[in-house]
């Protein structure tokens, strides 16, 4: 059809009496203008009519998945194929030089391969975004897999483009690349390690975007904001960004605080040192004093009865310190802390709950608080800890106890 039209048009120009050179020039110029016009028309029809109609249909659709394909410009990129195909089909009618037609045809084909590659890239991005809307995406990051698929398509596109310009079949090129496998493995070592690590991270649910992780070796302590094939980005609490090689999360140790966040509690593990010289037995006056503390009333009554019955069973005199059992200010203080923490509105009573002694040392006897707060927010958690130990430091003198503290300048001035 096209050949007939060109033959008729050539005969028509020859019949006008123009010179051969001018006839060829006008003929080529007409074909070029028509090609450009058809390419522009095809671009207009595809983009302004077809794609615009698709966009309107997508807006009316209740399905949100098709909106993602429009957002990722899948159809817009696909539209670039129409004018490219028209130009490619017209090259043989514009130029008589076979070498030039072949060269320009190769460039046009390479352009179309690039367009197809960009379309595939957009489709993969759209599918990845759709995946994040599904419940199965929780705890399973597939960004590394998507990047591997992209690399495969990029590699295939490069092979096809080389095949176009060299005239060799793609499988022949792949056979030749087999000898370079060792070099390719060396070049893409990090990518291969990252791909394997991504599989392990995803399969074992070791880390996901949004998790709080800490890895001191890489100065990372914050939320994971991105997991790619080669790197994991962590936004630290000081708003800096730490970059960790993906395979390092598999080959080295790190802390993932996701378990803490899902448990509903955050651990408070802090101790205060008591001067052991201040520990002693309670006398009757002190017992009556502590009996008036509503947190200790039940404990004092029960403990007093228990000790009295035990001492009577041994037929010992209660006023002898070395005989029988007696309540101590430290034991009473420890019980006070337990009751105080049990009634604290910010302490999780269904998780590990301990008020215990640690190994005495030259710095005194440590009394450790090992409980969990029910508020995991960092600022609130720190405030809860501070309030608890503010109260502990203030109440200790009421029990006749002293906090151990190394001498300071003011202590030496008092001595002088």
C-alpha positions as CSV (number, residue, x, y, z in Angstrom):
1,X,0.0,0.0,0.0
2,X,2.7,2.4,1.0
3,X,4.9,1.4,-1.9
4,X,2.1,2.1,-4.4
5,X,1.4,5.5,-2.9
6,X,5.1,6.4,-3.1
7,X,5.4,5.1,-6.7
8,X,2.3,7.2,-7.7
9,X,3.6,10.3,-6.0
10,X,7.0,9.9,-7.7
11,X,5.4,9.5,-11.1
12,X,3.3,12.6,-10.4
13,X,6.4,14.7,-9.5
14,X,8.2,13.4,-12.6
15,X,5.3,14.4,-14.7
16,X,5.5,18.0,-13.6
17,X,8.8,18.5,-15.5
18,X,11.0,19.0,-12.4
19,X,14.6,17.9,-12.3
20,X,15.4,14.5,-10.9
21,X,17.3,15.9,-8.0
22,X,14.4,18.2,-7.0
23,X,11.9,15.4,-7.4
24,X,13.9,13.2,-5.0
25,X,14.3,16.1,-2.5
26,X,10.5,16.9,-2.6
27,X,9.7,13.2,-2.3
28,X,11.9,12.7,0.7
29,X,10.8,15.9,2.4
30,X,7.2,14.9,1.9
31,X,7.8,11.5,3.5
32,X,9.7,13.0,6.4
33,X,6.9,15.6,7.0
34,X,4.2,12.9,6.8
35,X,6.2,10.6,9.2
36,X,6.6,13.4,11.7
37,X,2.9,14.3,11.3
38,X,1.8,10.7,11.8
39,X,4.1,10.3,14.8
40,X,2.7,13.5,16.4
41,X,-0.9,12.3,15.5
42,X,-0.2,8.9,17.0
43,X,1.2,10.5,20.2
44,X,-1.8,12.8,20.4
45,X,-4.3,10.0,19.9
46,X,-2.7,7.6,22.4
47,X,-2.0,10.2,25.1
48,X,-4.9,12.7,24.8
49,X,-7.7,10.3,23.8
50,X,-6.9,6.7,24.7
51,X,-4.9,7.3,28.0
52,X,-7.2,10.1,29.0
53,X,-10.2,7.8,28.6
54,X,-8.4,5.1,30.6
55,X,-7.7,7.6,33.4
56,X,-11.4,8.6,33.5
57,X,-12.4,4.9,33.7
58,X,-9.9,4.4,36.5
59,X,-11.3,7.3,38.5
60,X,-14.8,5.9,38.2
61,X,-13.7,2.4,39.2
62,X,-14.0,1.4,42.9
63,X,-10.9,-0.7,42.6
64,X,-7.8,1.1,44.0
65,X,-5.3,-1.1,42.2
66,X,-5.8,0.5,38.8
67,X,-5.2,3.9,40.4
68,X,-1.7,2.7,41.2
69,X,-0.9,1.9,37.6
70,X,-2.1,5.4,36.6
71,X,-0.1,7.0,39.4
72,X,3.1,5.1,38.3
73,X,2.5,6.4,34.7
74,X,2.5,2.8,33.2
75,X,0.2,3.8,30.3
76,X,2.0,7.1,29.7
77,X,5.3,5.4,29.1
78,X,3.6,2.7,27.0
79,X,2.3,5.5,24.7
80,X,5.9,6.3,23.6
81,X,5.9,3.1,21.5
82,X,3.4,4.4,19.0
83,X,5.4,7.3,17.4
84,X,8.6,5.2,17.7
85,X,7.1,2.4,15.7
86,X,5.9,4.8,13.0
87,X,9.3,6.3,12.6
88,X,10.9,2.8,12.5
89,X,8.5,1.7,9.8
90,X,9.1,4.9,7.7
91,X,12.9,4.8,7.7
92,X,13.3,2.5,4.7
93,X,11.1,4.9,2.6
94,X,13.0,8.1,3.6
95,X,16.7,7.1,2.9
96,X,18.1,5.1,0.1
97,X,21.4,4.4,1.9
98,X,21.0,0.9,3.5
99,X,23.7,1.4,6.1
100,X,22.1,4.6,7.3
101,X,18.6,3.0,7.4
102,X,20.1,0.1,9.4
103,X,21.9,2.4,11.8
104,X,18.8,4.6,12.4
105,X,16.6,1.5,12.7
106,X,18.9,0.1,15.4
107,X,18.7,3.4,17.3
108,X,14.9,3.3,17.0
109,X,14.7,-0.3,18.2
110,X,17.0,0.4,21.1
111,X,14.7,3.3,22.0
112,X,11.7,1.0,21.9
113,X,13.6,-1.5,24.1
114,X,14.3,1.3,26.6
115,X,10.6,2.3,26.6
116,X,9.5,-1.3,27.2
117,X,12.1,-1.5,30.1
118,X,10.6,1.7,31.6
119,X,7.1,0.2,31.3
120,X,8.2,-3.0,33.1
121,X,9.9,-0.9,35.8
122,X,6.7,1.1,36.3
123,X,4.6,-2.1,36.4
124,X,7.0,-3.6,39.0
125,X,6.8,-0.5,41.1
126,X,3.0,-0.5,40.9
127,X,2.8,-4.2,41.9
128,X,5.2,-3.5,44.8
129,X,3.0,-0.6,46.0
130,X,-0.2,-2.8,45.7
131,X,1.6,-5.5,47.7
132,X,2.0,-3.0,50.6
133,X,-1.7,-2.6,50.8
134,X,-2.3,-6.3,51.4
135,X,-2.3,-7.9,54.9
136,X,0.4,-10.4,53.9
137,X,2.9,-7.5,53.5
138,X,3.0,-7.0,57.2
139,X,6.4,-8.3,58.4
140,X,7.5,-9.4,54.9
141,X,9.5,-6.9,52.9
142,X,10.0,-7.8,49.2
143,X,11.8,-4.7,48.0
144,X,15.0,-6.8,47.6
145,X,13.2,-9.3,45.4
146,X,11.7,-6.5,43.2
147,X,15.1,-5.0,42.7
148,X,16.6,-8.4,41.7
149,X,13.8,-8.8,39.1
150,X,14.6,-5.3,37.8
151,X,18.2,-6.1,37.5
152,X,17.3,-9.2,35.5
153,X,15.2,-7.1,33.1
154,X,17.9,-4.4,32.9
155,X,20.5,-7.1,32.1
156,X,18.2,-8.6,29.4
157,X,17.6,-5.1,27.9
158,X,21.4,-4.5,27.7
159,X,21.8,-7.9,26.0
160,X,19.0,-7.1,23.5
161,X,20.4,-3.7,22.7
162,X,23.9,-5.2,22.1
163,X,22.3,-7.9,20.0
164,X,20.5,-5.2,17.9
165,X,23.7,-3.3,17.1
166,X,26.0,-6.3,16.6
167,X,23.5,-8.4,14.7
168,X,24.3,-11.5,16.9
169,X,21.6,-13.6,18.6
170,X,21.1,-12.9,22.3
171,X,21.8,-16.5,23.2
172,X,25.2,-16.3,21.5
173,X,26.0,-13.2,23.6
174,X,24.9,-15.1,26.8
175,X,27.2,-18.0,25.9
176,X,30.1,-15.6,25.6
177,X,29.3,-14.1,28.9
178,X,29.6,-17.5,30.6
179,X,33.4,-17.1,30.5
180,X,33.1,-13.8,32.4
181,X,31.0,-15.4,35.2
182,X,33.8,-15.1,37.7
183,X,34.3,-11.4,36.9
184,X,30.6,-10.8,37.1
185,X,30.4,-12.5,40.5
186,X,33.2,-10.3,41.7
187,X,31.6,-7.1,40.4
188,X,28.1,-8.0,41.7
189,X,29.4,-9.5,45.0
190,X,27.5,-7.1,47.2
191,X,24.4,-7.5,45.1
192,X,24.5,-11.3,45.4
193,X,25.1,-11.1,49.2
194,X,22.4,-8.6,49.5
195,X,19.9,-10.8,47.6
196,X,20.7,-13.8,49.8
197,X,20.4,-11.7,52.9
198,X,17.1,-10.2,51.7
199,X,15.7,-13.8,51.4
200,X,16.8,-14.7,54.9
201,X,15.5,-11.4,56.4
202,X,12.1,-11.8,54.8
203,X,11.8,-15.6,55.3
204,X,12.7,-15.3,59.0
205,X,10.9,-12.0,59.6
206,X,14.1,-10.6,61.2
207,X,13.5,-7.0,60.3
208,X,10.9,-4.9,58.5
209,X,10.4,-1.2,57.7
210,X,9.2,0.6,60.8
211,X,11.1,-1.7,63.2
212,X,13.3,-0.1,65.9
213,X,16.7,-1.7,65.7
214,X,20.1,-0.9,67.3
215,X,23.5,-1.9,65.8
216,X,26.3,0.0,67.7
217,X,29.0,-1.1,65.1
218,X,27.3,1.1,62.5
219,X,26.1,3.8,64.9
220,X,22.5,2.7,64.2
221,X,19.8,3.1,66.8
222,X,16.4,4.1,65.5
223,X,13.6,3.2,63.0
224,X,14.2,1.3,59.8
225,X,13.0,3.5,57.0
226,X,14.1,1.5,53.9
227,X,15.3,-2.0,53.1
228,X,16.8,-2.3,49.6
229,X,18.9,-5.0,47.9
230,X,22.2,-3.6,49.1
231,X,21.5,-1.4,52.1
232,X,19.2,-0.9,55.1
233,X,18.6,2.7,56.1
234,X,18.0,3.5,59.8
235,X,16.8,6.9,61.0
236,X,18.5,7.4,64.4
237,X,16.7,9.2,67.2
238,X,18.9,12.3,66.6
239,X,17.5,12.3,63.0
240,X,20.7,11.2,61.4
241,X,20.6,8.4,58.8
242,X,22.7,5.3,59.3
243,X,23.3,3.0,56.3
244,X,23.9,-0.7,57.0
245,X,24.8,-3.4,54.4
246,X,21.9,-5.7,54.1
247,X,24.1,-8.8,54.5
248,X,25.5,-7.4,57.7
249,X,22.1,-7.9,59.4
250,X,22.5,-11.7,58.7
251,X,26.2,-12.1,59.4
252,X,26.3,-9.9,62.5
253,X,24.2,-9.4,65.5
254,X,21.7,-6.6,66.1
255,X,18.8,-5.8,68.4
256,X,15.3,-5.6,67.1
257,X,13.0,-3.9,69.6
258,X,9.8,-5.0,67.8
259,X,9.2,-7.7,70.4
260,X,9.1,-5.1,73.1
261,X,6.7,-2.9,71.2
262,X,4.4,-5.8,70.5
263,X,4.5,-7.0,74.2
264,X,2.7,-3.9,75.5
265,X,5.5,-3.1,78.0
266,X,8.9,-1.6,78.2
267,X,11.5,-2.7,80.7
268,X,12.7,-0.6,83.6
269,X,15.9,-2.1,85.0
270,X,17.6,0.3,87.4
271,X,19.2,0.0,90.8
272,X,20.0,2.3,93.7
273,X,22.9,1.6,96.2
274,X,22.1,1.5,99.9
275,X,24.7,2.2,102.6
276,X,24.9,-1.2,104.4
277,X,25.8,0.6,107.7
278,X,22.3,2.0,107.8
279,X,20.6,-1.4,107.7
280,X,19.1,-2.5,111.1
281,X,16.3,-4.1,113.0
282,X,13.0,-2.2,113.5
283,X,12.0,-1.3,117.1
284,X,8.4,-1.1,118.4
285,X,8.1,2.6,117.7
286,X,9.2,2.2,114.1
287,X,6.9,-0.8,113.6
288,X,3.9,1.3,114.7
289,X,5.0,4.1,112.5
290,X,5.1,1.9,109.4
291,X,1.8,0.2,110.4
292,X,0.2,3.6,109.6
293,X,1.5,3.5,106.0
294,X,-1.5,2.1,104.0
295,X,0.9,0.3,101.7
296,X,2.5,-1.5,104.6
297,X,-0.4,-2.1,107.1
298,X,-1.2,-5.5,105.8
299,X,2.4,-6.5,105.5
300,X,3.3,-5.3,109.1
301,X,0.4,-7.2,110.6
302,X,1.1,-10.4,108.8
303,X,4.8,-10.3,109.3
304,X,4.5,-9.4,113.0
305,X,2.2,-12.4,113.5
306,X,4.4,-14.7,111.5
307,X,7.6,-13.7,113.4
308,X,5.9,-13.9,116.8
309,X,4.6,-17.4,116.1
310,X,8.0,-18.5,114.8
311,X,9.8,-17.1,117.9
312,X,7.3,-18.7,120.3
313,X,7.8,-22.0,118.6
314,X,11.5,-21.8,119.4
315,X,10.8,-20.5,123.0
316,X,13.1,-17.5,122.5
317,X,12.9,-14.1,124.1
318,X,12.0,-11.5,121.6
319,X,14.1,-8.8,123.1
320,X,17.3,-10.6,122.3
321,X,18.6,-9.5,118.9
322,X,20.6,-12.6,118.3
323,X,17.7,-14.9,118.8
324,X,14.7,-15.5,116.5
325,X,13.6,-13.3,113.7
326,X,12.9,-9.6,113.5
327,X,11.8,-7.2,110.8
328,X,14.5,-5.0,109.3
329,X,14.2,-1.5,107.8
330,X,15.6,-2.8,104.5
331,X,13.2,-5.6,104.2
332,X,10.3,-3.3,105.0
333,X,11.5,-0.8,102.5
334,X,11.7,-3.5,99.8
335,X,8.1,-4.5,100.6
336,X,7.1,-0.9,100.4
337,X,8.6,-0.6,96.9
338,X,6.8,-3.7,95.8
339,X,3.4,-2.4,96.9
340,X,4.1,1.1,95.6
341,X,5.0,-0.2,92.2
342,X,2.0,-2.6,92.1
343,X,-0.3,0.3,92.6
344,X,1.5,2.6,90.2
345,X,-0.9,3.2,87.2
346,X,2.0,3.1,84.7
347,X,3.5,-0.2,85.7
348,X,2.5,-3.4,83.9
349,X,1.6,-6.0,86.6
350,X,1.2,-8.9,84.2
351,X,4.9,-8.9,83.2
352,X,8.1,-9.7,85.1
353,X,8.0,-7.8,88.4
354,X,11.0,-7.8,90.7
355,X,12.4,-5.7,93.5
356,X,15.6,-7.6,94.5
357,X,19.0,-7.4,96.1
358,X,22.1,-7.6,93.9
359,X,25.6,-8.6,95.0
360,X,26.9,-6.2,97.7
361,X,30.1,-4.4,96.8
362,X,32.3,-1.6,98.0
363,X,29.7,0.8,96.7
364,X,26.9,-0.6,99.0
365,X,24.0,-2.9,98.5
366,X,22.2,-2.4,95.2
367,X,18.4,-2.6,95.3
368,X,17.2,-3.2,91.7
369,X,13.8,-2.4,90.3
370,X,13.0,-4.8,87.4
371,X,9.5,-4.0,86.1
372,X,7.8,-3.0,82.9
373,X,6.0,0.2,82.1
374,X,2.8,0.0,80.2
375,X,3.7,3.1,78.2
376,X,6.3,2.5,75.5
377,X,6.7,6.0,74.2
378,X,10.3,7.0,74.8
379,X,9.6,10.4,76.5
380,X,6.8,9.0,78.7
381,X,9.0,5.9,79.6
382,X,11.8,8.1,80.8
383,X,9.4,10.3,82.8
384,X,7.9,7.2,84.5
385,X,11.4,6.0,85.5
386,X,12.3,9.5,86.8
387,X,9.1,9.8,88.8
388,X,9.7,6.3,90.4
389,X,13.3,7.0,91.5
390,X,12.4,10.6,92.6
391,X,10.0,9.0,95.0
392,X,12.5,6.3,96.1
393,X,15.2,8.8,96.9
394,X,12.8,11.0,98.8
395,X,11.3,8.1,100.9
396,X,14.5,6.3,101.8
397,X,15.3,8.4,104.9
398,X,11.9,7.5,106.3
399,X,13.1,4.0,106.7
400,X,16.4,5.0,108.4
401,X,18.3,4.1,105.3
402,X,21.0,6.0,103.5
403,X,21.9,6.1,99.9
404,X,25.6,5.2,99.2
405,X,27.4,8.0,97.5
406,X,31.1,8.7,97.1
407,X,32.3,11.7,99.1
408,X,32.0,15.1,97.4
409,X,33.6,18.5,98.1
410,X,30.7,19.5,100.4
411,X,31.3,16.3,102.5
412,X,35.0,17.2,103.0
413,X,34.0,20.8,103.9
414,X,31.7,19.5,106.6
415,X,34.6,17.5,108.1
416,X,36.9,20.5,108.1
